[in-house]
Amino acid sequence: MKASLMIAIAAAILAPAAMAGAPAANGEKIYTANCASCHSAGVLGAPKFGDKVAWAPRVKQGKEVLYTHGLNGFKMMPPKGGNPGLKDDEVKAAIDYMAKS
């Protein structure tokens, strides 16, 4: 009985620490795998990666607008850039990565 109680206590203490160490979504990897096909070439008016002039007015709208566009689609871009398997946090990480370029 004491051993199972000690295991339960240890799990309760260590679980939050383990979750805190979980890696965040890698915006660069997600961009490369999902977004670069359009955003590197500016397909159908997509702002090109690294084009500060093109990104400036979009960034000025705020992250929430950018996230909404990325998650729900905008103009010719489908929701989640056409990859419905992406998690919301992954889309947001890719947007953050592109907006900083």
N, CA, C and O of each residue as an XYZ file, in Angstrom:
404
protein
N       0.828     -1.188      0.000
C       0.000      0.000      0.000
C       0.870      1.248      0.000
O       0.579      2.205     -0.717
N       1.940      1.249      0.801
C       2.804      2.414      0.863
C       3.485      2.667     -0.481
O       3.653      3.819     -0.881
N       3.872      1.613     -1.170
C       4.553      1.773     -2.456
C       3.622      2.417     -3.474
O       4.051      3.308     -4.207
N       2.381      2.001     -3.541
C       1.450      2.582     -4.513
C       1.144      4.033     -4.164
O       0.952      4.848     -5.067
N       1.092      4.376     -2.891
C       0.872      5.760     -2.481
C       2.071      6.618     -2.880
O       1.904      7.745     -3.347
N       3.269      6.091     -2.698
C       4.483      6.829     -3.075
C       4.536      7.040     -4.589
O       4.946      8.106     -5.049
N       4.134      6.055     -5.353
C       4.116      6.172     -6.813
C       3.104      7.235     -7.230
O       3.385      8.046     -8.113
N       1.932      7.237     -6.601
C       0.897      8.219     -6.929
C       1.376      9.632     -6.616
O       1.141     10.554     -7.397
N       2.044      9.805     -5.483
C       2.551     11.124     -5.108
C       3.642     11.563     -6.083
O       3.657     12.709     -6.530
N       4.541     10.659     -6.403
C       5.611     10.989     -7.347
C       5.042     11.373     -8.711
O       5.517     12.318     -9.340
N       4.037     10.650     -9.160
C       3.415     10.957    -10.452
C       2.762     12.327    -10.424
O       2.860     13.084    -11.390
N       2.099     12.650     -9.324
C       1.439     13.951     -9.205
C       2.450     15.088     -9.207
O       2.171     16.172     -9.719
N       3.615     14.843     -8.638
C       4.651     15.878     -8.579
C       5.377     16.008     -9.909
O       5.669     17.120    -10.350
N       5.669     14.894    -10.546
C       6.479     14.918    -11.759
C       5.704     15.209    -13.036
O       6.292     15.709    -13.994
N       4.426     14.921    -13.088
C       3.654     15.110    -14.322
C       3.683     16.551    -14.823
O       3.947     16.761    -16.007
N       3.423     17.556    -13.981
C       3.487     18.926    -14.495
C       4.874     19.303    -15.003
O       4.994     20.035    -15.986
N       5.906     18.820    -14.355
C       7.266     19.118    -14.808
C       7.543     18.486    -16.163
O       8.190     19.093    -17.016
N       7.059     17.280    -16.357
C       7.255     16.611    -17.645
C       6.506     17.337    -18.748
O       7.026     17.488    -19.854
N       5.298     17.787    -18.462
C       4.519     18.506    -19.470
C       5.153     19.851    -19.783
O       5.118     20.291    -20.933
N       5.726     20.509    -18.797
C       6.367     21.799    -19.029
C       7.563     21.661    -19.962
O       7.902     22.598    -20.685
N       8.200     20.497    -19.945
C       9.360     20.273    -20.796
C       8.999     19.803    -22.200
O       9.885     19.583    -23.026
N       7.704     19.649    -22.478
C       7.285     19.198    -23.805
C       7.644     20.260    -24.838
O       7.418     21.448    -24.606
N       8.198     19.847    -25.970
C       8.610     20.830    -26.962
C       7.412     21.537    -27.582
O       6.379     20.923    -27.849
N       7.569     22.831    -27.805
C       6.532     23.609    -28.483
C       6.577     23.291    -29.967
O       7.565     22.754    -30.469
N       5.523     23.620    -30.650
C       5.479     23.412    -32.096
C       6.617     24.198    -32.744
O       6.862     25.350    -32.386
N       7.300     23.586    -33.681
C       8.421     24.219    -34.361
C       7.915     24.901    -35.625
O       7.639     24.250    -36.633
N       7.800     26.219    -35.553
C       7.265     26.995    -36.666
C       8.028     26.819    -37.959
O       7.422     26.762    -39.029
N       9.348     26.733    -37.884
C      10.154     26.584    -39.094
C       9.870     25.254    -39.788
O       9.701     25.210    -41.007
N       9.819     24.179    -39.018
C       9.558     22.859    -39.605
C       8.153     22.798    -40.211
O       7.955     22.240    -41.290
N       7.197     23.371    -39.511
C       5.823     23.361    -40.008
C       5.726     24.204    -41.272
O       5.072     23.806    -42.236
N       6.371     25.364    -41.272
C       6.396     26.216    -42.462
C       6.985     25.453    -43.647
O       6.403     25.430    -44.732
N       8.133     24.837    -43.432
C       8.827     24.131    -44.512
C       7.969     23.000    -45.078
O       7.911     22.806    -46.292
N       7.316     22.270    -44.210
C       6.532     21.112    -44.645
C       5.165     21.478    -45.218
O       4.615     20.723    -46.020
N       4.608     22.621    -44.821
C       3.220     22.903    -45.180
C       2.979     24.235    -45.882
O       2.047     24.352    -46.678
N       3.788     25.219    -45.605
C       3.488     26.586    -46.051
C       4.396     27.081    -47.169
O       4.000     27.923    -47.976
N       5.609     26.557    -47.211
C       6.619     27.077    -48.142
C       6.209     26.938    -49.600
O       6.600     27.754    -50.434
N       5.426     25.914    -49.915
C       5.055     25.709    -51.323
C       4.341     26.921    -51.894
O       4.452     27.183    -53.092
N       3.619     27.660    -51.085
C       2.956     28.878    -51.570
C       3.672     30.148    -51.116
O       3.842     31.081    -51.901
N       4.094     30.184    -49.845
C       4.659     31.407    -49.295
C       6.100     31.680    -49.720
O       6.570     32.807    -49.568
N       6.802     30.707    -50.237
C       8.159     30.987    -50.727
C       8.125     31.630    -52.108
O       9.036     32.372    -52.473
N       7.075     31.345    -52.876
C       6.973     31.873    -54.237
C       5.893     32.941    -54.397
O       5.797     33.570    -55.451
N       5.081     33.150    -53.358
C       4.014     34.136    -53.452
C       2.844     33.678    -54.304
O       2.199     34.483    -54.975
N       2.576     32.387    -54.274
C       1.502     31.807    -55.079
C       0.158     32.472    -54.738
O      -0.206     32.591    -53.568
N      -0.561     32.895    -55.762
C      -1.891     33.502    -55.641
C      -1.929     34.656    -54.637
O      -2.927     34.853    -53.944
N      -0.838     35.411    -54.566
C      -0.784     36.583    -53.698
C      -0.375     36.315    -52.266
O      -0.433     37.219    -51.433
N       0.040     35.091    -51.957
C       0.501     34.795    -50.599
C       1.729     35.645    -50.300
O       2.632     35.733    -51.132
N       1.780     36.276    -49.122
C       2.975     37.060    -48.803
C       4.196     36.149    -48.721
O       4.177     35.124    -48.040
N       5.244     36.533    -49.417
C       6.453     35.708    -49.450
C       7.181     35.743    -48.109
O       7.235     36.764    -47.424
N       7.732     34.592    -47.770
C       8.554     34.489    -46.568
C       9.731     35.448    -46.711
O      10.411     35.449    -47.737
N       9.972     36.251    -45.701
C      11.102     37.180    -45.705
C      10.803     38.531    -46.330
O      11.657     39.417    -46.298
N       9.622     38.716    -46.894
C       9.248     39.982    -47.516
C       8.616     40.883    -46.455
O       7.404     40.864    -46.242
N       9.460     41.665    -45.800
C       9.001     42.504    -44.691
C       7.938     43.512    -45.128
O       7.023     43.815    -44.362
N       8.050     44.027    -46.339
C       7.071     44.994    -46.843
C       5.698     44.339    -46.978
O       4.687     44.935    -46.607
N       5.659     43.133    -47.502
C       4.389     42.424    -47.670
C       3.794     42.015    -46.329
O       2.575     42.036    -46.159
N       4.637     41.649    -45.385
C       4.139     41.178    -44.092
C       3.747     42.312    -43.147
O       2.901     42.110    -42.275
N       4.337     43.498    -43.296
C       4.115     44.602    -42.346
C       2.639     44.926    -42.120
O       2.212     44.982    -40.967
N       1.835     45.144    -43.176
C       0.431     45.469    -42.905
C      -0.337     44.305    -42.289
O      -1.301     44.517    -41.554
N       0.076     43.106    -42.578
C      -0.590     41.940    -42.003
C      -0.264     41.817    -40.520
O      -1.144     41.562    -39.698
N       1.007     42.000    -40.192
C       1.441     41.928    -38.797
C       0.767     43.040    -37.993
O       0.407     42.845    -36.832
N       0.601     44.194    -38.612
C      -0.027     45.346    -37.939
C      -1.460     45.028    -37.511
O      -1.952     45.606    -36.542
N      -2.130     44.129    -38.210
C      -3.504     43.749    -37.853
C      -3.569     42.989    -36.526
O      -4.620     42.927    -35.888
N      -2.457     42.425    -36.127
C      -2.398     41.677    -34.876
C      -2.387     40.175    -35.097
O      -2.862     39.665    -36.112
N      -1.830     39.488    -34.113
C      -1.689     38.029    -34.208
C      -3.028     37.320    -34.326
O      -3.148     36.342    -35.064
N      -4.027     37.795    -33.615
C      -5.312     37.099    -33.636
C      -5.917     37.087    -35.038
O      -6.516     36.092    -35.445
N      -5.764     38.183    -35.776
C      -6.269     38.221    -37.154
C      -5.481     37.234    -38.017
O      -6.059     36.477    -38.797
N      -4.154     37.253    -37.866
C      -3.329     36.318    -38.628
C      -3.686     34.879    -38.296
O      -3.801     34.042    -39.191
N      -3.861     34.591    -37.017
C      -4.222     33.236    -36.605
C      -5.581     32.834    -37.189
O      -5.738     31.716    -37.679
N      -6.552     33.733    -37.138
C      -7.878     33.446    -37.680
C      -7.790     33.131    -39.169
O      -8.418     32.187    -39.649
N      -7.008     33.925    -39.899
C      -6.846     33.675    -41.338
C      -6.180     32.322    -41.579
O      -6.603     31.562    -42.451
N      -5.147     32.029    -40.812
C      -4.442     30.766    -40.994
C      -5.289     29.560    -40.637
O      -5.247     28.541    -41.325
N      -6.045     29.671    -39.580
C      -6.858     28.540    -39.123
C      -8.111     28.325    -39.972
O      -8.511     27.189    -40.224
N      -8.724     29.420    -40.408
C      -9.999     29.328    -41.116
C      -9.899     29.522    -42.620
O     -10.868     29.301    -43.347
N      -8.729     29.935    -43.085
C      -8.550     30.226    -44.500
C      -8.790     31.701    -44.772
O      -9.484     32.380    -44.016
N      -8.205     32.190    -45.866
C      -8.345     33.599    -46.222
C      -8.051     33.744    -47.702
O      -7.029     33.267    -48.196
N      -8.946     34.399    -48.392
C      -8.847     34.557    -49.838
C      -8.625     33.186    -50.470
O      -9.476     32.306    -50.341
N      -7.501     32.990    -51.146
C      -7.262     31.715    -51.845
C      -6.640     30.628    -50.957
O      -6.531     29.477    -51.377
N      -6.236     30.984    -49.743
C      -5.616     30.005    -48.851
C      -6.695     29.201    -48.122
O      -7.579     29.775    -47.487
N      -6.622     27.892    -48.215
C      -7.601     27.061    -47.493
C      -7.285     27.039    -45.999
O      -6.177     27.395    -45.597
N      -8.243     26.627    -45.177
C      -7.980     26.500    -43.740
C      -6.733     25.645    -43.478
O      -6.504     24.622    -44.123
N      -5.954     26.099    -42.524
C      -4.729     25.412    -42.105
C      -3.803     25.136    -43.294
O      -3.091     24.133    -43.329
N      -3.835     26.050    -44.260
C      -2.968     25.925    -45.420
C      -3.223     24.668    -46.235
O      -2.362     24.233    -46.999
N      -4.401     24.085    -46.074
C      -4.740     22.877    -46.819
C      -4.385     21.594    -46.104
O      -4.571     20.512    -46.660
N      -3.878     21.683    -44.883
C      -3.537     20.484    -44.121
C      -4.408     20.420    -42.866
O      -4.010     20.926    -41.817
N      -5.589     19.809    -42.959
C      -6.481     19.757    -41.800
C      -5.928     18.956    -40.630
O      -6.469     19.015    -39.526
N      -4.856     18.210    -40.863
C      -4.241     17.431    -39.793
C      -3.385     18.259    -38.845
O      -2.978     17.773    -37.790
N      -3.113     19.503    -39.213
C      -2.314     20.354    -38.336
C      -3.124     20.763    -37.108
O      -4.321     21.033    -37.197
N      -2.460     20.802    -35.983
C      -3.078     21.300    -34.756
C      -3.070     22.826    -34.818
O      -2.236     23.422    -35.499
N      -3.989     23.443    -34.113
C      -4.058     24.907    -34.095
C      -2.733     25.527    -33.669
O      -2.291     26.514    -34.258
N      -2.099     24.954    -32.649
C      -0.818     25.494    -32.170
C       0.269     25.391    -33.233
O       1.159     26.239    -33.294
N       0.203     24.371    -34.062
C       1.185     24.220    -35.138
C       0.990     25.304    -36.200
O       1.959     25.872    -36.703
N      -0.257     25.581    -36.531
C      -0.547     26.643    -37.504
C      -0.069     27.982    -36.947
O       0.555     28.770    -37.657
N      -0.360     28.230    -35.695
C       0.048     29.486    -35.055
C       1.578     29.613    -35.022
O       2.114     30.699    -35.238
N       2.268     28.520    -34.756
C       3.735     28.555    -34.731
C       4.288     28.883    -36.107
O       5.250     29.643    -36.220
N       3.699     28.327    -37.148
C       4.136     28.622    -38.514
C       3.874     30.084    -38.862
O       4.707     30.732    -39.495
N       2.733     30.596    -38.453
C       2.411     32.004    -38.691
C       3.399     32.904    -37.961
O       3.893     33.876    -38.533
N       3.684     32.593    -36.723
C       4.663     33.378    -35.953
C       6.018     33.382    -36.667
O       6.682     34.414    -36.760
N       6.407     32.228    -37.160
C       7.691     32.099    -37.863
C       7.696     32.961    -39.126
O       8.663     33.679    -39.379
N       6.636     32.897    -39.911
C       6.582     33.682    -41.149
C       6.521     35.173    -40.862
O       7.167     35.963    -41.550
N       5.759     35.561    -39.866
C       5.589     36.978    -39.552
C       6.877     37.625    -39.055
O       7.051     38.837    -39.179
N       7.780     36.824    -38.493
C       9.066     37.349    -38.022
C      10.102     37.443    -39.131
O      11.165     38.035    -38.946
N       9.792     36.861    -40.281
C      10.789     36.801    -41.359
C      11.067     38.155    -41.963
O      11.882     38.267    -42.879
